[in-house]
Amino acid sequence: MENVVCKVEKQANLVIMTLMLDNLLWDDNIELKKLYNSLLDEGNKNIILDLSNTSYVSSVVLASFVYMLKRAKEAGGNLILCSINPKVQEVLGLTNLDKVFDITSNRQEAISKLGGG
C-alpha cells in the first residue's frame, strides 16, 4: 500500500493540505506537486499547508514549497504554512525561507488570515 502524501480538506474559499508523512522526500514531492497543481487548476487560490505531521523536508521539497507559493501568487491567491515542527522551522530559518512564506502557528490562525473563519 502506498503512503498517502497528504489529506485535502476544502472549505468555502480555501483548501487545507495536511502533509501526512513524517519525512517528505523526492517521490512524495512529485505526488505533492501534482496534487497542488490540480487544486490550483480547479480554481482553488488560497491554500494552507499544514506541516504538523512532518519533521523533515528535503531541499527538493523546500524548492517545491517556493514553486507552490509562486503559483498561488500568480493565481491571485496565497499559500500559508502552519503548525510547523521545530526542526522544519529551523531549516526554514537557516535558508531564510521563513521570511518568504506566511507562517502561522496553527491552522485556525491560517484560516483567519485567508478570511475563512
Secondary structure by P-SEA (a helix, b strand, c coil): cccccbbbbbcccbbbbbbccccccaaaaaaaaaaaaaaaaacccbbbbbccccccccaaaaaaaaaaaaaaaaaccbbbbccccaaaaaaaaaacccccccccccaaaaaaaaccc
